[in-house]
C-alpha cells in the first residue's frame, strides 16, 4: 500500500493507493491555516488502521507552499518510516494539481512582491519554478494563454485576480498516482535525496541592530 | 522510551528506561556553527536544519542504545516553549512514531525539563526545592513542591540572563555564543570583577523579578566612553565586572526566595548554570546559609532530550494520561500549564 501526504496548503489531504487494484482505496482532507500538526493525526490514525500499518511506500508533497505545512508532512513521513520501515519519496506538490492533465503551468505567490511560474510536463515538474515580478507574471500568463496551456494556482486570490487562471489545490490522491508510476530505480533514487520543503529562495535573514 | 527535543537550535534525541528514567543514550547535534555568522539563532535556519538532522540523529541514538523502534514503550517530545518552526519538527515526528507504533505519547514542557534536570540519575527522585532556571531564553525562580507542583515566583521582565551574556559578548566583539566566552575571559588571571561599577538591576526590588536589559545598556554606554576599540585588559575586566553584576542578582534573589519558601534545597539548571562563577558564587552562598545545592550536570544544562525523557518517565510513574495527538505545540507554554 502507498500512503500519500499532501500538506503544503491550508487544505491538506491523505490518500491510500492500492497498486494491486490500481485504485485510491481511502482518502481524507482537512483544512487549517496553521494547525496541520494537530489535525493530521485523526485521519492518519484512520489511514493506518485501514492499511493494517502495512505500507510499502510513503510519498510526501514538498511544496512549494507553506513551509510549516510541508514540514508537518515530512515529519509525519519520517515518523511513520522509522516505525514501519517504508521508504519515503518527496515529490513536487505542483505535480499533484490540475484535473488529470499531464501538461500544465502553475503560478503562485512567492512573497515579497514576487511570484513563481512553474511548468509540469508529462506529469513531472520541468526545471525550477521561475521567480518573477508583477509585469513579468502578466507577460508570462499572456504567453501561456496564447499557447492554450491550462494555468493553475493554489492561491484563490491569484485565481480571482487573473482571468483564465484556475484555482486547484494539490491533492494526496493525485500525488499517490504520480508516485505509483515510478519504477523501483526511480523510487530508490528519490528515497536517497534529502527530504526538504521546496524552498524557492534562501532564508530571508535580517541582521538585528546591536 | 525515546525523547526528542527541538525547541530552539539544538536537535536532541535521548533513549531512556521508561520505568526509571535512567538515560541509556543521548545524542545532540548543535547548530552553533550554523548561526555563528549571524550572532544569534536564526529561526528559519534552525528549522531547516532540524528537518534534515532529526531522522539521522534518531537512527544514531537507537543504534547506540542497541534498540529497534519495535522495542520502544513510549515516545516523548518537547511541546513548548520555544520557536514554533523548530518545535514542530520534533513534536510531529514523535507523534507519528507513537501513532505508528501504538505507543503512548507524552508532550513535555521544556522548562519542566530544565527544572527537574538536577535530579537526573538521582535514585531519590525529585525533592522539594527552590529552583533557579537560567538560560539564553529564560530566567525563572520556581518553588518546586514536587514533580508537577510548581509556583513560578519570578521571571525576567526583558532579557534572559543568558541572552544578556550573549548580547554583551557581541558588543565586546567576542565570538558567538558570548556567554561561555565571557566566563573564560573572566577567569583569566588578573581579571578584575570590581573594575567597573555596573548596576545590579532590581536587586532591592523586594520581589523575584529580574531585569537585565539596563545592565546591557550600561555596558553599551560604558563602551562609548572607553577607548575604541577597547584593549584586551579592558575587555577582560568588562567581562568579569558584567558577569559579577548578573551573578550577584541571581544569587541574591535565589537565596531570598529560598528563605521565603523555607526550602533547604536549592537547584540551578539551564545553560547559564554551566557558568563557572555562578557555580562558585552559588555554592559559597548556599554553604554560608547551610542550604543544600544541586546544580544540573553539565551535560544536562544546555538543551537536551535526556531531561525531556526524564520528565516523561516521571509522568508515566505518576500514571499521567498520555497526551492526545491532536494537541498542538505551544511556543509560549508556561510552567504549570505543562502538557
Interface residues (C-beta under 8 A of the other chain):
Chain A: X35 X37 X38 X39 X41 X42 X44 X45 X48 X53 X67 X68 X71 X72 X74 X75 X76 X77 X78 X79 X80 X82 X83 X84 X194 X195 X196 X197 X199 X203 X204 X205 X207 X208 X210
Chain B: X38 X39 X40 X42 X44 X45 X47 X48 X51 X52 X54 X55 X58 X59 X69 X84 X85 X88 X89 X90 X91 X92 X93 X94 X95 X96 X97 X98 X99 X100 X101 X167 X170 X171 X220 X325 X326 X327 X328 X329
